Amino acid sequence: MTSQGSIVVRGYRPADLDDLIAIFTAAVRETAGRDYTRAQARAWAPDAPDRTAWAARRASRPTYVAEIGCVAAGFSDLEPDGHIDMMFVHPHHQGRGVAAALLRHVEAQARMINLPRLFTEASLTARPFFARHGFTVVAEQQVPLRGEVLTNFRMEKRLA
């Protein structure tokens, strides 16, 4: 567990599942909704998420939860190859350093296991954040999803 001021980053617990789904849905529909159409945001964060798939995905890799005052404010993960699949912050906690605290934690974990790089598929919304933290764009991608096409960016940061 790490702490950044009033932000505490800790490991995921199964009881966090509904909070993480709510954070994801709000972040996609409200925050990323400024950069994507309503239809794209709904394709990305559907009305009825598959809780079983979410639980399996969270259990399949280290996942980290950022809390402010014991309230889940954001989350991220780290796959064994250095892939950050998800990093989302609830819109009510934007601009408070939650994503930066999560990324510092993920990067520290990656360095502890000697990963040579971190990489992600950053949304239009997240691209500037990752760029500010040393990630570079490898490729722009057009991703089909539930009848919509979303633009994102394959980005990476060399650690070694």
Secondary structure as GFF3:
##gff-version 3
##sequence-region A 1 160
A	DSSP	beta_strand	2	4	.	.	.	ID=ss1
A	DSSP	beta_strand	7	11	.	.	.	ID=ss2
A	DSSP	three_ten_helix	14	16	.	.	.	ID=ss3
A	DSSP	alpha_helix	17	26	.	.	.	ID=ss4
A	DSSP	pi_helix	27	31	.	.	.	ID=ss5
A	DSSP	three_ten_helix	32	34	.	.	.	ID=ss6
A	DSSP	alpha_helix	38	44	.	.	.	ID=ss7
A	DSSP	alpha_helix	51	59	.	.	.	ID=ss8
A	DSSP	beta_strand	63	68	.	.	.	ID=ss9
A	DSSP	beta_strand	71	77	.	.	.	ID=ss10
A	DSSP	beta_strand	83	84	.	.	.	ID=ss11
A	DSSP	beta_strand	87	89	.	.	.	ID=ss12
A	DSSP	three_ten_helix	91	93	.	.	.	ID=ss13
A	DSSP	alpha_helix	98	112	.	.	.	ID=ss14
A	DSSP	beta_strand	117	123	.	.	.	ID=ss15
A	DSSP	alpha_helix	127	132	.	.	.	ID=ss16
A	DSSP	beta_strand	136	145	.	.	.	ID=ss17
A	DSSP	beta_strand	148	158	.	.	.	ID=ss18
###
